[in-house]
Amino acid sequence: MMGSEARFAVALKNPDAVAAIVSALRHVYGDEVARLMLVEGMSLADLIDAMFSGPLTHREAVRDITDGLDDFVISPDLGPVWHLRYIYGDEPGSLHVVDMEIATPNGTLASRDVWLRLVS
């Protein structure tokens, strides 16, 4: 029998990616701050920094961020048409992602200007 507290399960679109994001946030910030960031929100830049500081390879971190975005509420509202752009390192021909930005028909948002909150 459940207590007086009702719990609702949210069906995640990409649970493995979200689990990797949660793990990286916990690794970098600790449990309480990670929980706060997921519930209250964080900038895309903060998420990128945490993912790149975690135990994953850069390639895995980029994939998990990209896959996990579907499970986050994104602010400002991007509308139906937007594109995630990768910013690569300075080396010619580099495939080393160092940042991301979001391009919309109304302009491009830097990672520090995009706010993410886990869907609840």
N, C-alpha and C positions, 0 to 999 in steps of 0.2 A: 504494500500500500504506500502510495506517495504521501509525503507530508504536506503541509499547507503551502509549500513552495511548488508551483507548477514550473516545469521545464519544457521548453520547446526546442526541438531539434531543427536546425537549419540544414537543408540539403545543399552542400557545397558543389559547385561545378567542377572544381579542381582540388579535391581534398589533399592530394599529395603535395601540390605546390603550396597550399596554405599551411600545411604541416611544416614544410621546410622554412617558410617565412616566420612562423611562430617560433620555431626552434632557433633561427638566427637572431630574432629579436630577444628571446630569452637569453641566449648566449652573450649578446652584447650588452643588454640593458638590465637583465634580471627579470624575475617573474612578474613583480608588481608593475614595473614600468612598461614591460611588454604588454601586459593585459590592458593597461591604460591606453597605450598607443593603439591597440587594436579596437578598443571600444570608443575612445574619444577621437582618435584619428592621428595621422602623422603625415608629413610631407612625403612625396615620392622620393625626394632627395634623402630623407632620413632612412627610408626603407632601403634604398640603394646602398647607402653607407653601411647599414647593418648587414645586408646580404653579402657585400664584398668583404666585410670584416669577419664573417662567419667561416665555418670550416669547409664550405662548398668551393668548388672551382668557380672561376668567373663565369664560365659557360653555363654551369648548372644554376648559378645565382640568377643570371639573366633569364634563363628559361623559366625558372620558378616565379620570378617577378612577372614576366610576360603572361604565363599561364594563370597566375593567381589574381591578376587584375579583374577578371570576371567576377570574383567573389568579394570585391570591394566596392563601396559607394565612392564615386569620384566627384570631387568638387574642385572647381566650379563645374556645373553641368556642361558636359562636352557636346551634347546633342547627338544625333544619330551617326554623324560622319566625323571620325577622327582617326589619327594614325600615330602609333608609337614610333618615334625615331630614335635610333641609337647614335650616341656620340662616341666616336672611336678615339683611341690614343693618337698621339702626334706622329708616330712612326709611319712612314709611307707604306700603304698596303696593310696597316694594322687592322686586325679583327678583334682587338682587345677593347671591349666596351668600357667606357669610363663614366658615362652618364646617359640619361634618357630625357627626351622631351616629347611633348604631345602636340602634334600639328592638327589644327582644326580649320574650317573655312574662315573663321574669324581671326586667325593668328596662331602663333606658336607659344605654348606655355612651357617654361623651364620646369625642371623637376621640383624646384623649391616652391613653385607656385601651384602645384597640384596637391590636393589633400585627399588622403585615402582613409576610409573607415571600413572595418570588416562588416559585411552585411549581417544584421542581427535578426 
